[in-house]
Amino acid sequence: METITHESKLYRKVEREALMGDRLIQITEPTVDLTKDKVYALVGFDLDGDATFYDDIGDVGILLFRITSC
């Protein structure tokens, strides 16, 4: 089982879409304002069930692609 440490807490790493109850995501494909392998805290889900989080410049991002959830 692979794990990620974030803010001194240990999380189990799973490769699937983010789900309600997940706390963190790790970006596996870099895009504008997102860093590959960086861990981002989820701030919620939109009405379509897509995960939302703050990107590298502080904008709310909407997760529409495969990532690693924790």
mmCIF file of the N, C-alpha and C atoms, coordinates in Angstrom:
data_MODEL
# 
_entry.id   MODEL 
# 
loop_
_atom_site.group_PDB 
_atom_site.id 
_atom_site.type_symbol 
_atom_site.label_atom_id 
_atom_site.label_alt_id 
_atom_site.label_comp_id 
_atom_site.label_asym_id 
_atom_site.label_entity_id 
_atom_site.label_seq_id 
_atom_site.pdbx_PDB_ins_code 
_atom_site.Cartn_x 
_atom_site.Cartn_y 
_atom_site.Cartn_z 
_atom_site.occupancy 
_atom_site.B_iso_or_equiv 
_atom_site.pdbx_formal_charge 
_atom_site.auth_seq_id 
_atom_site.auth_comp_id 
_atom_site.auth_asym_id 
_atom_site.auth_atom_id 
_atom_site.pdbx_PDB_model_num 
ATOM 1   N N  . MET A 1 1  ? 0.851   -1.173 0.000   1.00 0.00 ? 1  MET A N  1 
ATOM 2   C CA . MET A 1 1  ? 0.000   0.000  0.000   1.00 0.00 ? 1  MET A CA 1 
ATOM 3   C C  . MET A 1 1  ? 0.899   1.239  0.000   1.00 0.00 ? 1  MET A C  1 
ATOM 4   N N  . GLU A 1 2  ? 0.684   2.110  -0.960  1.00 0.00 ? 2  GLU A N  1 
ATOM 5   C CA . GLU A 1 2  ? 1.445   3.349  -1.042  1.00 0.00 ? 2  GLU A CA 1 
ATOM 6   C C  . GLU A 1 2  ? 0.743   4.424  -0.215  1.00 0.00 ? 2  GLU A C  1 
ATOM 7   N N  . THR A 1 3  ? 1.536   5.291  0.417   1.00 0.00 ? 3  THR A N  1 
ATOM 8   C CA . THR A 1 3  ? 0.977   6.347  1.250   1.00 0.00 ? 3  THR A CA 1 
ATOM 9   C C  . THR A 1 3  ? 1.552   7.705  0.854   1.00 0.00 ? 3  THR A C  1 
ATOM 10  N N  . ILE A 1 4  ? 0.874   8.754  1.291   1.00 0.00 ? 4  ILE A N  1 
ATOM 11  C CA . ILE A 1 4  ? 1.305   10.137 1.104   1.00 0.00 ? 4  ILE A CA 1 
ATOM 12  C C  . ILE A 1 4  ? 1.245   10.803 2.472   1.00 0.00 ? 4  ILE A C  1 
ATOM 13  N N  . THR A 1 5  ? 2.273   11.562 2.820   1.00 0.00 ? 5  THR A N  1 
ATOM 14  C CA . THR A 1 5  ? 2.257   12.360 4.043   1.00 0.00 ? 5  THR A CA 1 
ATOM 15  C C  . THR A 1 5  ? 1.981   13.804 3.651   1.00 0.00 ? 5  THR A C  1 
ATOM 16  N N  . HIS A 1 6  ? 0.970   14.391 4.281   1.00 0.00 ? 6  HIS A N  1 
ATOM 17  C CA . HIS A 1 6  ? 0.589   15.775 4.012   1.00 0.00 ? 6  HIS A CA 1 
ATOM 18  C C  . HIS A 1 6  ? 0.278   16.444 5.334   1.00 0.00 ? 6  HIS A C  1 
ATOM 19  N N  . GLU A 1 7  ? 1.005   17.525 5.627   1.00 0.00 ? 7  GLU A N  1 
ATOM 20  C CA . GLU A 1 7  ? 0.845   18.251 6.890   1.00 0.00 ? 7  GLU A CA 1 
ATOM 21  C C  . GLU A 1 7  ? 0.929   17.301 8.081   1.00 0.00 ? 7  GLU A C  1 
ATOM 22  N N  . SER A 1 8  ? 1.950   16.463 8.074   1.00 0.00 ? 8  SER A N  1 
ATOM 23  C CA . SER A 1 8  ? 2.280   15.515 9.147   1.00 0.00 ? 8  SER A CA 1 
ATOM 24  C C  . SER A 1 8  ? 1.251   14.409 9.351   1.00 0.00 ? 8  SER A C  1 
ATOM 25  N N  . LYS A 1 9  ? 0.323   14.229 8.409   1.00 0.00 ? 9  LYS A N  1 
ATOM 26  C CA . LYS A 1 9  ? -0.651  13.138 8.498   1.00 0.00 ? 9  LYS A CA 1 
ATOM 27  C C  . LYS A 1 9  ? -0.411  12.174 7.353   1.00 0.00 ? 9  LYS A C  1 
ATOM 28  N N  . LEU A 1 10 ? -0.615  10.897 7.622   1.00 0.00 ? 10 LEU A N  1 
ATOM 29  C CA . LEU A 1 10 ? -0.396  9.841  6.645   1.00 0.00 ? 10 LEU A CA 1 
ATOM 30  C C  . LEU A 1 10 ? -1.717  9.456  5.993   1.00 0.00 ? 10 LEU A C  1 
ATOM 31  N N  . TYR A 1 11 ? -1.732  9.413  4.658   1.00 0.00 ? 11 TYR A N  1 
ATOM 32  C CA . TYR A 1 11 ? -2.925  9.053  3.902   1.00 0.00 ? 11 TYR A CA 1 
ATOM 33  C C  . TYR A 1 11 ? -2.619  7.885  2.976   1.00 0.00 ? 11 TYR A C  1 
ATOM 34  N N  . ARG A 1 12 ? -3.601  7.004  2.778   1.00 0.00 ? 12 ARG A N  1 
ATOM 35  C CA . ARG A 1 12 ? -3.473  5.893  1.838   1.00 0.00 ? 12 ARG A CA 1 
ATOM 36  C C  . ARG A 1 12 ? -3.707  6.428  0.432   1.00 0.00 ? 12 ARG A C  1 
ATOM 37  N N  . LYS A 1 13 ? -2.861  6.043  -0.500  1.00 0.00 ? 13 LYS A N  1 
ATOM 38  C CA . LYS A 1 13 ? -2.963  6.514  -1.878  1.00 0.00 ? 13 LYS A CA 1 
ATOM 39  C C  . LYS A 1 13 ? -3.740  5.494  -2.709  1.00 0.00 ? 13 LYS A C  1 
ATOM 40  N N  . VAL A 1 14 ? -4.749  5.972  -3.434  1.00 0.00 ? 14 VAL A N  1 
ATOM 41  C CA . VAL A 1 14 ? -5.548  5.123  -4.320  1.00 0.00 ? 14 VAL A CA 1 
ATOM 42  C C  . VAL A 1 14 ? -5.630  5.787  -5.689  1.00 0.00 ? 14 VAL A C  1 
ATOM 43  N N  . GLU A 1 15 ? -5.670  4.998  -6.751  1.00 0.00 ? 15 GLU A N  1 
ATOM 44  C CA . GLU A 1 15 ? -5.764  5.564  -8.099  1.00 0.00 ? 15 GLU A CA 1 
ATOM 45  C C  . GLU A 1 15 ? -7.180  5.383  -8.610  1.00 0.00 ? 15 GLU A C  1 
ATOM 46  N N  . ARG A 1 16 ? -7.947  6.466  -8.510  1.00 0.00 ? 16 ARG A N  1 
ATOM 47  C CA . ARG A 1 16 ? -9.335  6.499  -8.965  1.00 0.00 ? 16 ARG A CA 1 
ATOM 48  C C  . ARG A 1 16 ? -9.804  7.936  -8.956  1.00 0.00 ? 16 ARG A C  1 
ATOM 49  N N  . GLU A 1 17 ? -11.007 8.149  -9.451  1.00 0.00 ? 17 GLU A N  1 
ATOM 50  C CA . GLU A 1 17 ? -11.611 9.477  -9.407  1.00 0.00 ? 17 GLU A CA 1 
ATOM 51  C C  . GLU A 1 17 ? -11.823 9.883  -7.948  1.00 0.00 ? 17 GLU A C  1 
ATOM 52  N N  . ALA A 1 18 ? -11.792 11.169 -7.668  1.00 0.00 ? 18 ALA A N  1 
ATOM 53  C CA . ALA A 1 18 ? -12.067 11.662 -6.317  1.00 0.00 ? 18 ALA A CA 1 
ATOM 54  C C  . ALA A 1 18 ? -13.528 11.400 -5.968  1.00 0.00 ? 18 ALA A C  1 
ATOM 55  N N  . LEU A 1 19 ? -13.769 11.016 -4.721  1.00 0.00 ? 19 LEU A N  1 
ATOM 56  C CA . LEU A 1 19 ? -15.116 10.722 -4.236  1.00 0.00 ? 19 LEU A CA 1 
ATOM 57  C C  . LEU A 1 19 ? -15.419 11.550 -3.003  1.00 0.00 ? 19 LEU A C  1 
ATOM 58  N N  . MET A 1 20 ? -16.704 11.734 -2.689  1.00 0.00 ? 20 MET A N  1 
ATOM 59  C CA . MET A 1 20 ? -17.104 12.395 -1.454  1.00 0.00 ? 20 MET A CA 1 
ATOM 60  C C  . MET A 1 20 ? -16.382 11.713 -0.298  1.00 0.00 ? 20 MET A C  1 
ATOM 61  N N  . GLY A 1 21 ? -15.872 12.472 0.616   1.00 0.00 ? 21 GLY A N  1 
ATOM 62  C CA . GLY A 1 21 ? -15.147 11.925 1.753   1.00 0.00 ? 21 GLY A CA 1 
ATOM 63  C C  . GLY A 1 21 ? -13.633 11.963 1.567   1.00 0.00 ? 21 GLY A C  1 
ATOM 64  N N  . ASP A 1 22 ? -13.159 12.064 0.318   1.00 0.00 ? 22 ASP A N  1 
ATOM 65  C CA . ASP A 1 22 ? -11.725 12.209 0.085   1.00 0.00 ? 22 ASP A CA 1 
ATOM 66  C C  . ASP A 1 22 ? -11.301 13.584 0.567   1.00 0.00 ? 22 ASP A C  1 
ATOM 67  N N  . ARG A 1 23 ? -10.080 13.678 1.063   1.00 0.00 ? 23 ARG A N  1 
ATOM 68  C CA . ARG A 1 23 ? -9.591  14.948 1.592   1.00 0.00 ? 23 ARG A CA 1 
ATOM 69  C C  . ARG A 1 23 ? -8.553  15.597 0.700   1.00 0.00 ? 23 ARG A C  1 
ATOM 70  N N  . LEU A 1 24 ? -7.801  14.797 -0.029  1.00 0.00 ? 24 LEU A N  1 
ATOM 71  C CA . LEU A 1 24 ? -6.689  15.300 -0.825  1.00 0.00 ? 24 LEU A CA 1 
ATOM 72  C C  . LEU A 1 24 ? -6.701  14.690 -2.206  1.00 0.00 ? 24 LEU A C  1 
ATOM 73  N N  . ILE A 1 25 ? -6.098  15.384 -3.160  1.00 0.00 ? 25 ILE A N  1 
ATOM 74  C CA . ILE A 1 25 ? -5.853  14.814 -4.473  1.00 0.00 ? 25 ILE A CA 1 
ATOM 75  C C  . ILE A 1 25 ? -4.401  15.066 -4.839  1.00 0.00 ? 25 ILE A C  1 
ATOM 76  N N  . GLN A 1 26 ? -3.852  14.179 -5.647  1.00 0.00 ? 26 GLN A N  1 
ATOM 77  C CA . GLN A 1 26 ? -2.505  14.368 -6.171  1.00 0.00 ? 26 GLN A CA 1 
ATOM 78  C C  . GLN A 1 26 ? -2.620  14.405 -7.683  1.00 0.00 ? 26 GLN A C  1 
ATOM 79  N N  . ILE A 1 27 ? -2.147  15.471 -8.279  1.00 0.00 ? 27 ILE A N  1 
ATOM 80  C CA . ILE A 1 27 ? -2.252  15.648 -9.720  1.00 0.00 ? 27 ILE A CA 1 
ATOM 81  C C  . ILE A 1 27 ? -1.253  14.735 -10.426 1.00 0.00 ? 27 ILE A C  1 
ATOM 82  N N  . THR A 1 28 ? -1.735  13.937 -11.376 1.00 0.00 ? 28 THR A N  1 
ATOM 83  C CA . THR A 1 28 ? -0.857  13.023 -12.111 1.00 0.00 ? 28 THR A CA 1 
ATOM 84  C C  . THR A 1 28 ? -0.537  13.520 -13.513 1.00 0.00 ? 28 THR A C  1 
ATOM 85  N N  . GLU A 1 29 ? -1.272  14.508 -13.990 1.00 0.00 ? 29 GLU A N  1 
ATOM 86  C CA . GLU A 1 29 ? -1.016  15.120 -15.300 1.00 0.00 ? 29 GLU A CA 1 
ATOM 87  C C  . GLU A 1 29 ? -0.948  16.631 -15.110 1.00 0.00 ? 29 GLU A C  1 
ATOM 88  N N  . PRO A 1 30 ? 0.227   17.249 -15.318 1.00 0.00 ? 30 PRO A N  1 
ATOM 89  C CA . PRO A 1 30 ? 0.321   18.692 -15.113 1.00 0.00 ? 30 PRO A CA 1 
ATOM 90  C C  . PRO A 1 30 ? -0.476  19.467 -16.153 1.00 0.00 ? 30 PRO A C  1 
ATOM 91  N N  . THR A 1 31 ? -1.066  20.569 -15.734 1.00 0.00 ? 31 THR A N  1 
ATOM 92  C CA . THR A 1 31 ? -1.769  21.478 -16.631 1.00 0.00 ? 31 THR A CA 1 
ATOM 93  C C  . THR A 1 31 ? -1.459  22.896 -16.169 1.00 0.00 ? 31 THR A C  1 
ATOM 94  N N  . VAL A 1 32 ? -2.057  23.875 -16.809 1.00 0.00 ? 32 VAL A N  1 
ATOM 95  C CA . VAL A 1 32 ? -1.864  25.261 -16.405 1.00 0.00 ? 32 VAL A CA 1 
ATOM 96  C C  . VAL A 1 32 ? -2.294  25.422 -14.942 1.00 0.00 ? 32 VAL A C  1 
ATOM 97  N N  . ASP A 1 33 ? -1.432  25.966 -14.123 1.00 0.00 ? 33 ASP A N  1 
ATOM 98  C CA . ASP A 1 33 ? -1.681  26.258 -12.704 1.00 0.00 ? 33 ASP A CA 1 
ATOM 99  C C  . ASP A 1 33 ? -1.811  25.020 -11.820 1.00 0.00 ? 33 ASP A C  1 
ATOM 100 N N  . LEU A 1 34 ? -1.454  23.836 -12.320 1.00 0.00 ? 34 LEU A N  1 
ATOM 101 C CA . LEU A 1 34 ? -1.424  22.614 -11.517 1.00 0.00 ? 34 LEU A CA 1 
ATOM 102 C C  . LEU A 1 34 ? -0.065  21.944 -11.690 1.00 0.00 ? 34 LEU A C  1 
ATOM 103 N N  . THR A 1 35 ? 0.525   21.506 -10.593 1.00 0.00 ? 35 THR A N  1 
ATOM 104 C CA . THR A 1 35 ? 1.849   20.912 -10.601 1.00 0.00 ? 35 THR A CA 1 
ATOM 105 C C  . THR A 1 35 ? 1.749   19.401 -10.473 1.00 0.00 ? 35 THR A C  1 
ATOM 106 N N  . LYS A 1 36 ? 2.402   18.682 -11.376 1.00 0.00 ? 36 LYS A N  1 
ATOM 107 C CA . LYS A 1 36 ? 2.395   17.216 -11.332 1.00 0.00 ? 36 LYS A CA 1 
ATOM 108 C C  . LYS A 1 36 ? 2.947   16.728 -9.995  1.00 0.00 ? 36 LYS A C  1 
ATOM 109 N N  . ASP A 1 37 ? 2.275   15.757 -9.412  1.00 0.00 ? 37 ASP A N  1 
ATOM 110 C CA . ASP A 1 37 ? 2.621   15.098 -8.151  1.00 0.00 ? 37 ASP A CA 1 
ATOM 111 C C  . ASP A 1 37 ? 2.411   15.971 -6.909  1.00 0.00 ? 37 ASP A C  1 
ATOM 112 N N  . LYS A 1 38 ? 1.940   17.199 -7.070  1.00 0.00 ? 38 LYS A N  1 
ATOM 113 C CA . LYS A 1 38 ? 1.627   18.035 -5.918  1.00 0.00 ? 38 LYS A CA 1 
ATOM 114 C C  . LYS A 1 38 ? 0.303   17.579 -5.316  1.00 0.00 ? 38 LYS A C  1 
ATOM 115 N N  . VAL A 1 39 ? 0.200   17.698 -3.995  1.00 0.00 ? 39 VAL A N  1 
ATOM 116 C CA . VAL A 1 39 ? -1.019  17.324 -3.289  1.00 0.00 ? 39 VAL A CA 1 
ATOM 117 C C  . VAL A 1 39 ? -1.847  18.590 -3.042  1.00 0.00 ? 39 VAL A C  1 
ATOM 118 N N  . TYR A 1 40 ? -3.136  18.528 -3.384  1.00 0.00 ? 40 TYR A N  1 
ATOM 119 C CA . TYR A 1 40 ? -4.066  19.641 -3.191  1.00 0.00 ? 40 TYR A CA 1 
ATOM 120 C C  . TYR A 1 40 ? -5.197  19.185 -2.273  1.00 0.00 ? 40 TYR A C  1 
ATOM 121 N N  . ALA A 1 41 ? -5.616  20.044 -1.360  1.00 0.00 ? 41 ALA A N  1 
ATOM 122 C CA . ALA A 1 41 ? -6.735  19.731 -0.476  1.00 0.00 ? 41 ALA A CA 1 
ATOM 123 C C  . ALA A 1 41 ? -8.050  19.981 -1.203  1.00 0.00 ? 41 ALA A C  1 
ATOM 124 N N  . LEU A 1 42 ? -8.960  19.030 -1.126  1.00 0.00 ? 42 LEU A N  1 
ATOM 125 C CA . LEU A 1 42 ? -10.284 19.216 -1.716  1.00 0.00 ? 42 LEU A CA 1 
ATOM 126 C C  . LEU A 1 42 ? -11.073 20.206 -0.870  1.00 0.00 ? 42 LEU A C  1 
ATOM 127 N N  . VAL A 1 43 ? -11.826 21.082 -1.531  1.00 0.00 ? 43 VAL A N  1 
ATOM 128 C CA . VAL A 1 43 ? -12.679 22.027 -0.802  1.00 0.00 ? 43 VAL A CA 1 
ATOM 129 C C  . VAL A 1 43 ? -14.150 21.688 -0.972  1.00 0.00 ? 43 VAL A C  1 
ATOM 130 N N  . GLY A 1 44 ? -14.459 20.721 -1.810  1.00 0.00 ? 44 GLY A N  1 
ATOM 131 C CA . GLY A 1 44 ? -15.836 20.298 -2.001  1.00 0.00 ? 44 GLY A CA 1 
ATOM 132 C C  . GLY A 1 44 ? -16.062 19.674 -3.353  1.00 0.00 ? 44 GLY A C  1 
ATOM 133 N N  . PHE A 1 45 ? -17.341 19.558 -3.708  1.00 0.00 ? 45 PHE A N  1 
ATOM 134 C CA . PHE A 1 45 ? -17.748 18.989 -4.993  1.00 0.00 ? 45 PHE A CA 1 
ATOM 135 C C  . PHE A 1 45 ? -18.812 19.899 -5.581  1.00 0.00 ? 45 PHE A C  1 
ATOM 136 N N  . ASP A 1 46 ? -18.808 20.063 -6.903  1.00 0.00 ? 46 ASP A N  1 
ATOM 137 C CA . ASP A 1 46 ? -19.836 20.896 -7.530  1.00 0.00 ? 46 ASP A CA 1 
ATOM 138 C C  . ASP A 1 46 ? -21.107 20.075 -7.742  1.00 0.00 ? 46 ASP A C  1 
ATOM 139 N N  . LEU A 1 47 ? -22.119 20.661 -8.351  1.00 0.00 ? 47 LEU A N  1 
ATOM 140 C CA . LEU A 1 47 ? -23.410 19.986 -8.538  1.00 0.00 ? 47 LEU A CA 1 
ATOM 141 C C  . LEU A 1 47 ? -23.315 18.762 -9.443  1.00 0.00 ? 47 LEU A C  1 
ATOM 142 N N  . ASP A 1 48 ? -22.282 18.710 -10.293 1.00 0.00 ? 48 ASP A N  1 
ATOM 143 C CA . ASP A 1 48 ? -22.070 17.544 -11.158 1.00 0.00 ? 48 ASP A CA 1 
ATOM 144 C C  . ASP A 1 48 ? -21.256 16.458 -10.475 1.00 0.00 ? 48 ASP A C  1 
ATOM 145 N N  . GLY A 1 49 ? -20.811 16.696 -9.243  1.00 0.00 ? 49 GLY A N  1 
ATOM 146 C CA . GLY A 1 49 ? -20.014 15.715 -8.516  1.00 0.00 ? 49 GLY A CA 1 
ATOM 147 C C  . GLY A 1 49 ? -18.524 15.805 -8.793  1.00 0.00 ? 49 GLY A C  1 
ATOM 148 N N  . ASP A 1 50 ? -18.094 16.875 -9.490  1.00 0.00 ? 50 ASP A N  1 
ATOM 149 C CA . ASP A 1 50 ? -16.670 17.059 -9.772  1.00 0.00 ? 50 ASP A CA 1 
ATOM 150 C C  . ASP A 1 50 ? -15.991 17.696 -8.565  1.00 0.00 ? 50 ASP A C  1 
ATOM 151 N N  . ALA A 1 51 ? -14.798 17.179 -8.213  1.00 0.00 ? 51 ALA A N  1 
ATOM 152 C CA . ALA A 1 51 ? -14.048 17.699 -7.077  1.00 0.00 ? 51 ALA A CA 1 
ATOM 153 C C  . ALA A 1 51 ? -13.578 19.121 -7.341  1.00 0.00 ? 51 ALA A C  1 
ATOM 154 N N  . THR A 1 52 ? -13.604 19.966 -6.302  1.00 0.00 ? 52 THR A N  1 
ATOM 155 C CA . THR A 1 52 ? -13.090 21.329 -6.414  1.00 0.00 ? 52 THR A CA 1 
ATOM 156 C C  . THR A 1 52 ? -11.966 21.527 -5.404  1.00 0.00 ? 52 THR A C  1 
ATOM 157 N N  . PHE A 1 53 ? -11.013 22.374 -5.763  1.00 0.00 ? 53 PHE A N  1 
ATOM 158 C CA . PHE A 1 53 ? -9.829  22.621 -4.940  1.00 0.00 ? 53 PHE A CA 1 
ATOM 159 C C  . PHE A 1 53 ? -9.204  23.924 -5.407  1.00 0.00 ? 53 PHE A C  1 
ATOM 160 N N  . TYR A 1 54 ? -8.256  24.457 -4.642  1.00 0.00 ? 54 TYR A N  1 
ATOM 161 C CA . TYR A 1 54 ? -7.546  25.664 -5.036  1.00 0.00 ? 54 TYR A CA 1 
ATOM 162 C C  . TYR A 1 54 ? -6.276  25.286 -5.782  1.00 0.00 ? 54 TYR A C  1 
ATOM 163 N N  . ASP A 1 55 ? -6.072  25.891 -6.963  1.00 0.00 ? 55 ASP A N  1 
ATOM 164 C CA . ASP A 1 55 ? -4.886  25.583 -7.767  1.00 0.00 ? 55 ASP A CA 1 
ATOM 165 C C  . ASP A 1 55 ? -3.689  26.397 -7.276  1.00 0.00 ? 55 ASP A C  1 
ATOM 166 N N  . ASP A 1 56 ? -2.590  26.366 -8.033  1.00 0.00 ? 56 ASP A N  1 
ATOM 167 C CA . ASP A 1 56 ? -1.347  27.012 -7.616  1.00 0.00 ? 56 ASP A CA 1 
ATOM 168 C C  . ASP A 1 56 ? -1.435  28.521 -7.489  1.00 0.00 ? 56 ASP A C  1 
ATOM 169 N N  . ILE A 1 57 ? -2.400  29.153 -8.143  1.00 0.00 ? 57 ILE A N  1 
ATOM 170 C CA . ILE A 1 57 ? -2.513  30.612 -8.038  1.00 0.00 ? 57 ILE A CA 1 
ATOM 171 C C  . ILE A 1 57 ? -3.727  31.038 -7.211  1.00 0.00 ? 57 ILE A C  1 
ATOM 172 N N  . GLY A 1 58 ? -4.378  30.072 -6.560  1.00 0.00 ? 58 GLY A N  1 
ATOM 173 C CA . GLY A 1 58 ? -5.480  30.390 -5.658  1.00 0.00 ? 58 GLY A CA 1 
ATOM 174 C C  . GLY A 1 58 ? -6.861  30.394 -6.267  1.00 0.00 ? 58 GLY A C  1 
ATOM 175 N N  . ASP A 1 59 ? -6.951  30.050 -7.564  1.00 0.00 ? 59 ASP A N  1 
ATOM 176 C CA . ASP A 1 59 ? -8.265  29.925 -8.191  1.00 0.00 ? 59 ASP A CA 1 
ATOM 177 C C  . ASP A 1 59 ? -8.883  28.584 -7.810  1.00 0.00 ? 59 ASP A C  1 
ATOM 178 N N  . VAL A 1 60 ? -10.206 28.526 -7.787  1.00 0.00 ? 60 VAL A N  1 
ATOM 179 C CA . VAL A 1 60 ? -10.874 27.248 -7.546  1.00 0.00 ? 60 VAL A CA 1 
ATOM 180 C C  . VAL A 1 60 ? -10.785 26.429 -8.817  1.00 0.00 ? 60 VAL A C  1 
ATOM 181 N N  . GLY A 1 61 ? -10.210 25.247 -8.709  1.00 0.00 ? 61 GLY A N  1 
ATOM 182 C CA . GLY A 1 61 ? -10.123 24.332 -9.843  1.00 0.00 ? 61 GLY A CA 1 
ATOM 183 C C  . GLY A 1 61 ? -11.236 23.309 -9.759  1.00 0.00 ? 61 GLY A C  1 
ATOM 184 N N  . ILE A 1 62 ? -11.654 22.811 -10.891 1.00 0.00 ? 62 ILE A N  1 
ATOM 185 C CA . ILE A 1 62 ? -12.649 21.744 -10.940 1.00 0.00 ? 62 ILE A CA 1 
ATOM 186 C C  . ILE A 1 62 ? -11.979 20.549 -11.571 1.00 0.00 ? 62 ILE A C  1 
ATOM 187 N N  . LEU A 1 63 ? -12.015 19.426 -10.893 1.00 0.00 ? 63 LEU A N  1 
ATOM 188 C CA . LEU A 1 63 ? -11.313 18.237 -11.331 1.00 0.00 ? 63 LEU A CA 1 
ATOM 189 C C  . LEU A 1 63 ? -12.168 17.461 -12.316 1.00 0.00 ? 63 LEU A C  1 
ATOM 190 N N  . LEU A 1 64 ? -11.731 17.412 -13.566 1.00 0.00 ? 64 LEU A N  1 
ATOM 191 C CA . LEU A 1 64 ? -12.493 16.717 -14.600 1.00 0.00 ? 64 LEU A CA 1 
ATOM 192 C C  . LEU A 1 64 ? -11.707 15.565 -15.218 1.00 0.00 ? 64 LEU A C  1 
ATOM 193 N N  . PHE A 1 65 ? -10.580 15.193 -14.622 1.00 0.00 ? 65 PHE A N  1 
ATOM 194 C CA . PHE A 1 65 ? -9.741  14.145 -15.194 1.00 0.00 ? 65 PHE A CA 1 
ATOM 195 C C  . PHE A 1 65 ? -9.247  13.228 -14.092 1.00 0.00 ? 65 PHE A C  1 
ATOM 196 N N  . ARG A 1 66 ? -8.646  12.112 -14.467 1.00 0.00 ? 66 ARG A N  1 
ATOM 197 C CA . ARG A 1 66 ? -8.197  11.108 -13.510 1.00 0.00 ? 66 ARG A CA 1 
ATOM 198 C C  . ARG A 1 66 ? -7.031  11.628 -12.661 1.00 0.00 ? 66 ARG A C  1 
ATOM 199 N N  . ILE A 1 67 ? -7.116  11.414 -11.369 1.00 0.00 ? 67 ILE A N  1 
ATOM 200 C CA . ILE A 1 67 ? -6.084  11.824 -10.449 1.00 0.00 ? 67 ILE A CA 1 
ATOM 201 C C  . ILE A 1 67 ? -5.901  10.725 -9.418  1.00 0.00 ? 67 ILE A C  1 
ATOM 202 N N  . THR A 1 68 ? -5.025  10.941 -8.476  1.00 0.00 ? 68 THR A N  1 
ATOM 203 C CA . THR A 1 68 ? -4.867  10.041 -7.356  1.00 0.00 ? 68 THR A CA 1 
ATOM 204 C C  . THR A 1 68 ? -5.517  10.675 -6.159  1.00 0.00 ? 68 THR A C  1 
ATOM 205 N N  . SER A 1 69 ? -6.435  9.976  -5.515  1.00 0.00 ? 69 SER A N  1 
ATOM 206 C CA . SER A 1 69 ? -7.141  10.492 -4.346  1.00 0.00 ? 69 SER A CA 1 
ATOM 207 C C  . SER A 1 69 ? -6.537  9.929  -3.083  1.00 0.00 ? 69 SER A C  1 
ATOM 208 N N  . CYS A 1 70 ? -6.696  10.656 -1.988  1.00 0.00 ? 70 CYS A N  1 
ATOM 209 C CA . CYS A 1 70 ? -6.207  10.201 -0.689  1.00 0.00 ? 70 CYS A CA 1 
ATOM 210 C C  . CYS A 1 70 ? -7.287  10.419 0.350   1.00 0.00 ? 70 CYS A C  1 
# 
